[in-house]
Amino acid sequence: MAAAVSLWPRTEPLLLGALPVPPPARLGPHYLRKMAAYARARAAEGCYPRLSWPRWRHIACGKLQLGRGLAWLYFERFHDLLPPPDPPRRLQRAEAEAACGSAEELERERGKLSVDTLRFLLFLYLQQLNKASLRTSLIGEEWPSHRARAAGLPGRAAGQSKNWNDQDHLAFLLTHLSDMLELLLEPEQLGASSHATHNSLVSYEAVCALSFLIEGTVNNTRTIHPLHELALWQPCHGQNGYSKISKTFSFPKLENWLRSCLIINPFGMTACLRSGKKLAWAQQVEGTTRRAKIACNTRVVPEVSPMVIMSQVYKQTLAKSSDTLVGAHVRIHRCNESFIYLLSPLCSVTIEKCRNSTFVLGPVEASVHVHSCDNIKVITVCHCLSLSSTTGCTFHILTPTQPLILAGNQAISFAPFHTHYPMLEDHMAQVGLATVPNYWDSPMMVCKEGSDASVFRLLSPLDFYTFVIPFEMEGDTTETPGGLPHAYQKALNQREQKVQIWQKMVKEACLTK
């Protein structure tokens, strides 16, 4: 009897790894195949089986014509995806980077880092997820496609980021599976056309690398296994062509087995929307007719990060610090004229199509992505911030990486992080975020646009005020972690001084009632 193996795309690499922007042309399959051959040929120079930062910088800047900033962005983003983040080690790295006194010292420090070459190649290939499709832009949806009717949040528009869509993840994997497998083949397994042949063999190391993207279960149990463990399972050998003697898989059989087993992630966003637990965090406010929709895929299996999806919060104040949020991927969608406080350590946050609202977030371990929002304020400590298609938004942030300005933004303001709540420093330590280095004021333009200079500004100290979180909690943090930059602290002191002078003047005037 055939083994009932179910496989699906892992959420984290596609949600957090693929930048929500079309990739540079030089990151296409053709150039990645060349890079794979180059890396294997220079194994002795630190290119394979692990790729060091100096070697990747050489390949990215010299061969692929990427800027150094973009090269580091891809390298660091992947480095922090695998293995799962280790908060103490991340804090040590932040401390070491902050201690560097020059660009040369910083490069030496970064030179100590390396990544798994095969998995990094797959990560670079993943950047195709948001590649612009001419056909999609002309007709509004890829066709023919069952995904046009994909279950999702209301108003899933054409051209929306695919990072949060399970159907897109599965379709991407099925469409590009051959290319990705070929990327992992040893050079002698490729034919004259640089493609696989019917006799090509896939190494066990290559299947281990593919576990970066694929996981699954046997007989629909709740225990999740990486792909390479399932591929070695005895009952599957006849289907995936595994040979115990050569420890390799037959390319055509392996590909067919993967295609036959791949399904939509049963613990992903679609499952969260269809069968997730409804959370009654926000109450209906008198005079409003729309009710907030909040759902969570409660921790069905320990290996899966929880997901919380919030939609259509309208004219409400919502505040939460709970276990449901710890380590969660949060999506906030179509929330208007509201104040939302999520005061727990989070894994990632996506804010989409929101208007006239303020979001105060606990420390975010991976990334905060803001897309298609107008006039919102985001206050957070996060590892990475990226923005696309936003207008008139303000970001008060503390971040060890440069904020990424993608396409379609206007009138963005960046300002220093300026608030605290009692558990903030404990939560920062939990996700491995320190107060240094802090690049809140050094954004990177990833998509060059006509008037780069006018896209963003740094908030003037004259317009700067601190923000008070109006909730009582237990904890030790009593001030903004890391303090404020000198110019902003000086502006606050001067304003406070003026108030004191005025109060003194009134007191000394001896006025009658």
C-alpha positions as CSV (number, residue, x, y, z in Angstrom):
1,M,0.0,0.0,0.0
2,A,1.3,3.5,-0.9
3,A,2.4,5.6,2.0
4,A,0.0,8.5,2.8
5,V,2.5,11.3,2.8
6,S,1.3,14.9,2.7
7,L,3.8,17.7,1.8
8,W,3.3,21.4,1.8
9,P,5.3,24.7,1.4
10,R,6.7,25.9,4.7
11,T,5.3,29.3,5.7
12,E,8.3,31.1,7.1
13,P,10.6,31.1,4.0
14,L,7.8,32.4,1.7
15,L,6.2,34.8,4.2
16,L,9.5,36.3,5.7
17,G,12.2,35.3,3.1
18,A,10.7,36.6,-0.2
19,L,11.0,40.4,-0.4
20,P,7.6,41.8,-1.3
21,V,9.0,43.4,-4.5
22,P,10.0,42.1,-8.0
23,P,13.7,40.8,-7.8
24,P,16.6,42.3,-9.9
25,A,16.8,40.7,-13.4
26,R,20.2,39.2,-12.4
27,L,18.5,37.0,-9.8
28,G,16.7,35.0,-12.5
29,P,17.0,31.2,-12.9
30,H,19.7,31.5,-15.6
31,Y,22.1,33.5,-13.5
32,L,21.4,31.4,-10.4
33,R,22.3,28.2,-12.3
34,K,25.6,29.9,-13.2
35,M,26.1,30.9,-9.6
36,A,25.5,27.3,-8.5
37,A,28.2,26.0,-10.9
38,Y,30.6,28.8,-9.8
39,A,30.1,28.1,-6.1
40,R,30.7,24.3,-6.5
41,A,33.8,24.9,-8.6
42,R,35.3,27.1,-5.8
43,A,34.5,25.0,-2.8
44,A,38.1,25.5,-1.5
45,E,37.6,29.3,-1.5
46,G,34.7,29.3,0.9
47,C,31.8,29.0,-1.6
48,Y,30.6,25.4,-0.9
49,P,29.1,23.7,1.0
50,R,28.9,26.9,3.0
51,L,29.1,30.4,1.4
52,S,30.9,33.1,3.4
53,W,29.8,36.7,3.3
54,P,33.0,37.9,1.5
55,R,32.5,35.3,-1.3
56,W,28.8,36.1,-1.7
57,R,29.7,39.8,-1.8
58,H,32.1,39.1,-4.6
59,I,29.5,37.0,-6.5
60,A,26.7,39.5,-5.9
61,C,28.6,42.7,-6.7
62,G,31.0,41.4,-9.3
63,K,29.0,38.8,-11.2
64,L,25.3,39.6,-10.6
65,Q,25.8,43.4,-10.6
66,L,23.9,43.9,-7.3
67,G,24.7,46.9,-5.0
68,R,26.5,46.0,-1.8
69,G,23.6,47.1,0.4
70,L,21.2,44.8,-1.5
71,A,23.8,41.9,-1.3
72,W,24.0,42.3,2.4
73,L,20.2,42.5,2.7
74,Y,19.7,39.2,1.0
75,F,22.5,37.5,2.9
76,E,21.4,38.8,6.4
77,R,17.7,38.0,5.7
78,F,18.5,34.4,4.9
79,H,21.0,34.1,7.7
80,D,18.3,35.1,10.2
81,L,15.8,32.6,8.7
82,L,18.1,29.6,9.3
83,P,18.5,28.1,11.8
84,P,15.6,29.4,14.0
85,P,16.8,32.7,15.6
86,D,18.9,32.3,18.7
87,P,18.2,35.4,20.8
88,P,21.4,35.4,22.9
89,R,23.6,34.9,19.8
90,R,21.7,37.6,17.9
91,L,22.3,40.0,20.8
92,Q,26.0,39.2,20.8
93,R,26.2,39.9,17.1
94,A,24.4,43.2,17.5
95,E,26.8,44.2,20.3
96,A,29.8,43.2,18.1
97,E,28.5,45.2,15.1
98,A,27.8,48.3,17.3
99,A,31.3,48.2,18.7
100,C,32.8,48.5,15.1
101,G,34.5,51.9,14.7
102,S,34.8,51.9,10.9
103,A,33.3,50.3,7.7
104,E,36.4,48.1,7.5
105,E,35.9,46.7,11.0
106,L,32.2,46.1,10.2
107,E,33.1,44.1,7.1
108,R,35.6,42.1,9.1
109,E,32.9,41.3,11.7
110,R,30.4,40.3,8.9
111,G,33.2,38.2,7.3
112,K,32.8,35.7,10.1
113,L,29.3,34.8,8.9
114,S,28.5,32.0,6.4
115,V,25.3,30.3,5.1
116,D,24.4,26.9,3.6
117,T,25.1,27.4,-0.1
118,L,22.3,25.2,-1.5
119,R,19.6,26.6,0.8
120,F,20.8,30.1,0.0
121,L,20.4,29.4,-3.7
122,L,16.8,28.3,-3.0
123,F,16.2,31.5,-1.0
124,L,17.5,33.6,-3.9
125,Y,15.2,31.7,-6.2
126,L,12.3,32.4,-3.9
127,Q,12.6,36.1,-4.7
128,Q,10.7,35.2,-8.0
129,L,7.6,34.9,-5.8
130,N,6.7,38.6,-6.4
131,K,8.0,38.9,-9.9
132,A,5.7,41.1,-12.0
133,S,3.7,39.2,-14.5
134,L,2.7,41.0,-17.7
135,R,-0.2,38.7,-18.2
136,T,-1.5,39.3,-14.6
137,S,-1.2,43.1,-15.0
138,L,-3.2,43.0,-18.3
139,I,-6.0,40.8,-17.3
140,G,-6.0,41.2,-13.5
141,E,-5.4,37.6,-12.5
142,E,-3.3,34.8,-13.9
143,W,-5.3,32.6,-16.2
144,P,-6.4,29.9,-16.4
145,S,-6.2,29.5,-12.6
146,H,-8.3,28.1,-9.8
147,R,-6.6,30.7,-7.6
148,A,-8.8,33.4,-8.9
149,R,-11.4,32.1,-6.6
150,A,-8.9,31.6,-3.7
151,A,-10.3,31.8,-0.2
152,G,-8.9,34.8,1.4
153,L,-9.6,38.1,3.1
154,P,-12.1,40.4,1.5
155,G,-10.8,42.5,-1.3
156,R,-7.9,40.4,-2.5
157,A,-6.8,42.7,-5.3
158,A,-4.6,41.8,-8.3
159,G,-1.0,42.6,-7.7
160,Q,-1.3,42.2,-4.0
161,S,1.7,40.7,-2.2
162,K,1.7,36.9,-2.5
163,N,3.6,36.4,0.7
164,W,0.4,35.9,2.7
165,N,-1.4,33.6,0.3
166,D,-1.3,29.8,0.7
167,Q,-2.6,29.2,-2.8
168,D,0.2,31.3,-4.3
169,H,2.8,29.5,-2.3
170,L,1.6,26.1,-3.6
171,A,1.3,27.3,-7.1
172,F,4.8,28.8,-7.0
173,L,6.3,25.6,-5.8
174,L,4.5,23.4,-8.4
175,T,5.4,25.8,-11.2
176,H,9.1,26.1,-10.3
177,L,9.8,22.7,-8.8
178,S,11.9,21.5,-11.8
179,D,14.0,24.7,-11.9
180,M,14.7,24.5,-8.1
181,L,15.6,20.8,-8.2
182,E,18.0,21.5,-11.2
183,L,19.6,24.3,-9.1
184,L,20.6,21.7,-6.5
185,L,22.1,19.1,-8.9
186,E,25.8,18.5,-9.1
187,P,27.3,19.7,-12.5
188,E,27.8,16.2,-13.8
189,Q,24.1,15.4,-13.4
190,L,23.1,18.2,-15.9
191,G,22.9,17.5,-19.6
192,A,24.5,19.6,-22.4
193,S,21.6,22.1,-22.2
194,S,22.3,22.6,-18.5
195,H,19.0,20.9,-17.6
196,A,18.3,17.6,-15.9
197,T,18.1,14.4,-18.0
198,H,16.0,11.2,-17.4
199,N,19.1,9.6,-15.7
200,S,19.9,12.6,-13.4
201,L,20.4,11.7,-9.7
202,V,19.6,14.0,-6.8
203,S,21.9,13.8,-3.8
204,Y,20.6,13.4,-0.3
205,E,22.2,16.8,0.5
206,A,20.0,18.4,-2.1
207,V,16.9,16.9,-0.6
208,C,18.0,18.2,2.8
209,A,18.4,21.7,1.3
210,L,14.8,21.4,-0.1
211,S,13.6,20.8,3.5
212,F,14.1,24.6,3.8
213,L,10.9,24.9,1.6
214,I,8.9,21.7,2.2
215,E,7.7,19.8,5.2
216,G,4.9,17.3,5.8
217,T,3.2,14.5,7.7
218,V,2.5,10.8,7.4
219,N,-1.2,9.7,7.5
220,N,-2.4,13.2,8.5
221,T,-0.9,13.0,12.0
222,R,-0.1,16.2,14.0
223,T,3.7,15.4,13.9
224,I,5.5,17.5,11.3
225,H,8.6,16.2,9.6
226,P,11.2,17.9,7.4
227,L,11.1,16.7,3.7
228,H,14.4,14.7,3.9
229,E,13.1,12.6,6.8
230,L,9.9,11.7,4.9
231,A,11.9,11.1,1.6
232,L,14.0,8.5,3.5
233,W,11.0,6.7,4.8
234,Q,11.1,3.1,3.5
235,P,7.5,2.9,2.0
236,C,8.3,6.0,-0.2
237,H,11.5,4.6,-1.8
238,G,9.6,3.0,-4.7
239,Q,7.9,6.3,-5.5
240,N,10.8,8.8,-5.1
241,G,13.5,6.5,-6.5
242,Y,15.8,6.4,-3.5
243,S,18.8,4.1,-3.7
244,K,20.4,3.0,-0.4
245,I,23.6,2.1,-2.3
246,S,24.3,5.4,-4.0
247,K,22.2,7.5,-1.4
248,T,20.6,9.4,-4.3
249,F,17.1,9.9,-5.7
250,S,16.0,9.5,-9.3
251,F,15.3,13.0,-10.6
252,P,12.1,12.2,-12.5
253,K,10.7,9.9,-9.8
254,L,11.5,12.4,-7.0
255,E,9.9,15.3,-8.9
256,N,6.7,13.2,-9.6
257,W,6.5,12.1,-6.0
258,L,6.8,15.7,-4.7
259,R,4.1,16.9,-7.2
260,S,1.7,14.0,-6.2
261,C,2.2,14.8,-2.4
262,L,2.1,18.6,-2.4
263,I,-1.0,20.2,-0.9
264,I,-2.0,23.6,0.6
265,N,-0.4,24.1,4.1
266,P,-3.0,22.7,6.5
267,F,-1.8,25.0,9.3
268,G,-1.5,28.2,7.1
269,M,-3.5,31.3,6.5
270,T,-6.3,29.6,4.6
271,A,-6.9,27.2,7.5
272,C,-6.7,30.2,10.0
273,L,-9.5,31.9,8.1
274,R,-11.7,28.9,7.5
275,S,-11.4,27.1,10.8
276,G,-9.4,29.3,13.1
277,K,-10.6,30.3,16.5
278,K,-12.6,33.6,16.4
279,L,-11.2,36.1,19.0
280,A,-13.5,38.6,20.6
281,W,-10.9,41.2,21.4
282,A,-12.7,44.2,20.0
283,Q,-16.2,45.1,21.1
284,Q,-18.7,46.8,18.8
285,V,-18.7,50.5,19.4
286,E,-22.0,52.3,19.6
287,G,-22.8,54.0,16.4
288,T,-20.7,51.8,14.2
289,T,-22.2,49.0,12.1
290,R,-19.1,47.0,11.2
291,R,-17.7,44.3,13.5
292,A,-14.0,43.5,13.7
293,K,-13.0,40.1,12.4
294,I,-10.1,38.5,14.4
295,A,-9.1,34.9,14.0
296,C,-6.2,32.7,15.3
297,N,-5.0,29.3,14.3
298,T,-4.5,28.2,17.9
299,R,-1.3,26.2,18.5
300,V,-2.4,23.0,16.8
301,V,1.1,21.7,16.7
302,P,4.1,23.0,18.7
303,E,6.4,23.4,15.6
304,V,4.0,25.9,13.9
305,S,4.1,29.6,14.8
306,P,0.6,30.9,15.6
307,M,-1.2,33.2,13.1
308,V,-3.5,36.0,14.1
309,I,-5.5,37.8,11.4
310,M,-7.3,41.0,12.1
311,S,-9.6,42.6,9.7
312,Q,-12.0,45.6,9.6
313,V,-11.3,47.0,13.1
314,Y,-13.2,50.4,12.8
315,K,-13.2,53.3,15.2
316,Q,-12.0,51.1,18.1
317,T,-9.2,50.9,20.6
318,L,-7.9,47.4,20.9
319,A,-5.1,46.4,23.4
320,K,-3.7,42.9,23.9
321,S,-0.8,41.3,25.7
322,S,-1.3,37.5,25.7
323,D,0.2,34.1,25.0
324,T,-1.9,34.0,21.8
325,L,0.4,36.7,20.4
326,V,3.8,35.4,21.6
327,G,5.8,34.4,18.5
328,A,2.8,35.0,16.2
329,H,2.7,36.0,12.6
330,V,0.1,38.9,12.6
331,R,-1.8,40.3,9.6
332,I,-3.7,43.5,10.2
333,H,-6.0,44.3,7.2
334,R,-8.4,47.1,6.4
335,C,-8.4,48.7,9.9
336,N,-9.5,52.4,10.0
337,E,-9.6,55.2,12.6
338,S,-8.4,52.9,15.4
339,F,-5.7,52.5,18.0
340,I,-4.2,49.0,18.2
341,Y,-1.8,47.9,20.9
342,L,-0.3,44.4,20.6
343,L,2.1,44.4,23.5
344,S,3.8,40.9,23.2
345,P,6.9,39.7,21.5
346,L,5.8,38.9,17.9
347,C,7.4,37.0,15.0
348,S,6.2,39.1,12.1
349,V,3.6,41.8,11.3
350,T,2.0,42.8,8.0
351,I,-0.2,45.9,7.9
352,E,-2.3,46.2,4.8
353,K,-4.8,48.7,3.5
354,C,-5.2,50.6,6.8
355,R,-6.1,54.2,7.2
356,N,-5.9,56.9,9.9
357,S,-4.8,54.5,12.7
358,T,-2.0,54.1,15.2
359,F,-0.3,50.7,15.8
360,V,1.9,50.1,18.8
361,L,3.6,46.8,18.6
362,G,5.7,44.7,20.9
363,P,9.2,43.8,19.7
364,V,9.0,42.0,16.3
365,E,11.6,39.2,15.8
366,A,11.6,39.2,12.0
367,S,9.9,41.9,10.0
368,V,7.2,44.5,9.8
369,H,5.8,45.1,6.3
370,V,3.4,48.0,5.6
371,H,1.6,47.9,2.3
372,S,-1.0,50.3,0.7
373,C,-1.7,52.3,3.9
374,D,-2.6,56.0,4.3
375,N,-1.9,58.3,7.2
376,I,-1.0,55.6,9.8
377,K,1.5,55.7,12.6
378,V,3.6,52.6,13.5
379,I,5.5,52.5,16.8
380,T,7.8,49.4,17.3
381,V,11.1,47.8,18.0
382,C,11.7,45.4,15.0
383,H,14.4,43.5,13.3
384,C,13.4,44.8,9.8
385,L,10.9,47.3,8.5
386,S,9.7,47.5,4.8
387,L,7.2,49.8,3.1
388,S,5.4,49.7,-0.2
389,S,2.6,51.9,-1.6
390,T,2.2,54.0,1.6
391,T,1.2,57.6,1.8
392,G,1.7,60.1,4.6
393,C,2.7,57.5,7.2
394,T,5.0,58.0,10.2
395,F,7.3,55.3,11.7
396,H,8.8,55.6,15.2
397,I,11.2,52.7,15.2
398,L,14.2,51.1,16.8
399,T,15.8,48.7,14.3
400,P,19.3,47.1,13.8
401,T,18.7,47.0,10.0
402,Q,18.1,49.8,7.4
403,P,14.3,50.4,6.8
404,L,13.5,49.2,3.3
405,I,11.6,51.7,1.0
406,L,10.1,49.6,-1.8
407,A,7.9,50.9,-4.6
408,G,5.1,53.5,-4.6
409,N,5.7,55.4,-1.4
410,Q,5.0,59.1,-0.7
411,A,5.6,61.5,2.2
412,I,7.0,59.0,4.7
413,S,8.4,60.2,8.0
414,F,10.9,58.3,10.1
415,A,11.4,59.2,13.8
416,P,13.1,57.6,16.8
417,F,11.3,55.1,18.9
418,H,9.7,57.1,21.7
419,T,7.7,55.1,24.2
420,H,7.8,52.1,26.6
421,Y,5.7,49.7,28.5
422,P,6.8,47.7,31.7
423,M,7.6,44.4,29.9
424,L,9.3,46.0,26.9
425,E,13.0,45.2,27.7
426,D,12.1,41.6,28.7
427,H,10.3,41.1,25.4
428,M,13.2,42.6,23.5
429,A,15.6,40.1,25.1
430,Q,13.1,37.3,24.3
431,V,13.4,38.0,20.5
432,G,17.1,39.0,20.6
433,L,16.7,42.8,19.8
434,A,19.1,45.3,21.4
435,T,19.1,49.1,21.5
436,V,22.3,49.2,19.3
437,P,22.9,49.4,16.4
438,N,19.9,51.5,15.5
439,Y,19.4,52.5,11.9
440,W,16.0,54.2,12.2
441,D,17.3,57.3,10.3
442,S,19.2,55.4,7.5
443,P,16.5,53.9,5.1
444,M,17.5,52.1,2.0
445,M,15.8,52.8,-1.4
446,V,15.3,49.3,-2.8
447,C,13.2,50.4,-5.7
448,K,14.7,53.6,-7.3
449,E,12.0,56.1,-8.2
450,G,12.0,59.4,-10.0
451,S,12.1,61.7,-7.0
452,D,13.9,59.7,-4.4
453,A,14.7,62.6,-2.1
454,S,11.0,63.5,-1.6
455,V,9.8,60.0,-0.7
456,F,10.9,60.3,3.0
457,R,12.0,62.7,5.6
458,L,13.3,62.5,9.2
459,L,10.7,64.0,11.6
460,S,11.8,67.5,12.8
461,P,12.7,67.6,16.5
462,L,10.2,70.6,16.7
463,D,7.4,68.2,15.8
464,F,8.5,65.5,18.2
465,Y,6.5,64.4,21.2
466,T,6.8,61.3,23.4
467,F,4.0,58.7,23.3
468,V,2.5,57.3,26.5
469,I,1.0,53.7,26.5
470,P,-2.0,54.1,28.8
471,F,-2.1,50.6,30.4
472,E,-0.9,49.3,33.7
473,M,1.3,46.1,33.5
474,E,3.9,44.4,35.7
475,G,7.5,44.9,34.6
476,D,10.8,46.8,35.1
477,T,11.0,49.1,32.0
478,T,10.4,52.7,33.1
479,E,11.9,54.7,30.1
480,T,12.5,54.5,26.4
481,P,15.1,51.8,25.8
482,G,18.4,53.3,24.6
483,G,17.1,56.9,25.2
484,L,16.4,59.5,22.5
485,P,18.9,61.0,20.0
486,H,20.4,64.3,21.4
487,A,18.5,66.7,19.1
488,Y,15.1,65.2,20.1
489,Q,15.9,65.0,23.8
490,K,17.1,68.7,23.6
491,A,13.8,69.7,22.0
492,L,11.8,68.0,24.7
493,N,13.9,69.6,27.5
494,Q,13.4,73.0,26.0
495,R,9.6,72.5,25.7
496,E,9.5,71.3,29.3
497,Q,11.6,74.3,30.4
498,K,9.1,76.7,28.7
499,V,6.2,75.1,30.6
500,Q,8.1,75.4,33.9
501,I,9.0,79.1,33.2
502,W,5.3,79.8,32.5
503,Q,4.1,78.1,35.7
504,K,6.7,80.0,37.7
505,M,5.7,83.3,36.1
506,V,2.0,82.6,37.0
507,K,2.9,81.7,40.5
508,E,5.1,84.8,41.1
509,A,2.5,87.2,39.6
510,C,0.4,86.9,42.8
511,L,-2.8,87.0,40.7
512,T,-6.2,87.1,42.4
513,K,-8.7,84.3,41.7
